Amino acid sequence: DGRNYDKITLERIIAVTHDDTQTLQPFVIYKKSVPINGQVTFNAHHISYRLANVVLEPYTAGSCAEALSLMPAHSINDNPFSFYTDKQTTANFRLAVPRRCKEILGGVEGSILDTFGTGEYEFDGFDVNLWQNRGSVTGVEIRYGKNLSDITDETDASGVFDAVIPFYKPYDGSAVIMLPE
């Protein structure tokens, strides 16, 4: 029954601060819990999680900057994100089959980080920045029992797919066939 409670709904974008910079960032509400005592809990994740639902069609690039800048043009569905890097690395990037944008940023073989080497992502609203180096080296180490007293590993399977991209990749290595369905 709190102020504006009726406006807080699933998929609503809220602006909140989440770190010491106190900069407002967009978060999407994905979960609501109403226990019997009436104390409602909402869970939200950063808007950048929507990159997991953006699908990229096959394309190639010769540099890290080009690979990132071509992402919006090769998005099969809506992609409101912009991409930037200060990395000058060149290499042959090839997305052979349609993949989710979040995967292509890093974490899978052939991703941007896999192809062009290390870097650190910054997600600032709808801006995705890949920096050669972010922050500074201070020499501080995190050690359990010294400056780390507890850690929790959580797994959340709340991601839902809302599209299927049918394609066929022949074993003989010929071109990928995208089906119009």
N, C-alpha and C positions, 0 to 999 in steps of 0.2 A: 504493500500500500504506500510505498515511498514515492517521492516526487519523480515524475516521468517514468515510473515503473511500467506503465502501459505501453511506452514507446520502445522498451528494450525487448527485442524479439530476435529469433534465430535469423542469421544472415544479415543482421543490421550491422553497419559499420559504425564503430565508436572511435573517438579520438582520445587517446590516453598517453600518459608518459610512462616509460618503462625502464629508464636508466638514469644515470646521474646528470645527463645533459638536459633533462626536463623538456625535451622537444616532443611535441605532440606527434603521435604516429597513429595511422589507421589500423584498427584491429577488427576482425570479423567474429561475431558471436556464433559459435557452432554448437554449444551445448547449454541446456538449462536444466537445473535440478531443483525440484520443489519437494523438500521433505515434509513430514507431517507437522513439524514445529513451525513451518511457515518461513523459515530463513532461506531465501532463494539464493542459489549460486549460479553464476553464469561463467562459462569458459569461452575465451576468445583467443585467436591466434593472429599474428601479424598478417597484413594483407598480402605479403609476399608468398604465403602458402598457396595462394591462387595460381602461382606458377606451375603447380603440380597438375592443374587442369588445362593448361595451355599446351596444345600439341603442335609440334613443328614438323613441316614436311621436309623431305631430303633437300640438302643444299651443301655447297662447299665454300671454303674461304681460305685465304692465304695468310691471314694474321689474326691475332686475338681480337683486335679492335673490329676487324671486318666480320668475324664470326658472331660477335655480340651485336653489332649494328644491324646485321641482316635478320636477326631473330623476329622482329615485328613483321617484316615483309614475308617471312616464311611461316608465320603462324596460321594454322588452319582455322582456328576459332579466335574469338576476341582476345586481344592482348593489349591491355592498357599500360604496360610497363615500358620504360625506356632503359637503355643499357649503355654503360660507359666503362672504359678501362684506361688506365695509364700504362699498361703493359705494352711494350714495343715488340713483343715476341712474334716471330713468324714461324709458321709450320703449315702443313697441309691438313686442314680440318675437313672432315667429311662426315656428314650425317647421312647414312645410307638408307635408313628406314625411318618412318615417323616415330618420334619419341616425345615424351613430356619435357617441357622446357626446364623444369626444375632438375631433371636428371641430366640434361645436357650441360647445365651450369657446372655440375660436379658430382662425383660419387659413382660414376659408371665408366667402364672402358670406352674411350673415344670422346669423353666429355671435354668441355673447355679446359678445365684444370688438368685433365689427363694429357691433352694435346699440347697445351702451351705452358705447362709447368705451374708451380705453386703461385698462390696469390690469396688474398683475403677479400671475401665479399662483404659489402655493406648494403643493407636493404633499408632505404630511406623513403618511406611512403611507396610510391610507384616507381622509384628510381633504383635500379640495380647497378651498383658500382663494384667493379673488380679492381682492387688495388694491388700493386706489386707488393707493398708493405703497408700495413695499417697499424697504427699505434707505435710503440717503441719497445726496445729490448731493455728491461730493467734488471735482469739477472735474478728476479724472484722466481722461485720454484714452488709449485703447489705440492704438498706432501701430506698424506693421510696421517692424522695424529699430531701434526705440527700446526699447520695453518688450514687444514681441511678436517672438519670434525664429523661430517656426515655427507652422504651422497645417496640419491635415490635415482634408480633407472626406471623410467616409466615408458610404456608403450601405448600409443593411442591409435586405434584403428578407425578414427572418425571420418577419414577421407572417403568420399563417395565419388565414383566416376559418373559423369553425365553425358558422355559421348563415347562412341566407338569409331575408330578410324580403320576401315577395312583396306588391307593391302596385301600384295603377294610379292615375295622376293624369291625368284627362281634360284635353284641350287647351282645352276651353271654360271651365276654371276652377272647375268644380263640385267637390264633395267628393272627397277621396282615398278610394279603396276599398282596404281592407286585406283580403287573402285569408286564410282561416283555415288554409291549409296551412302 
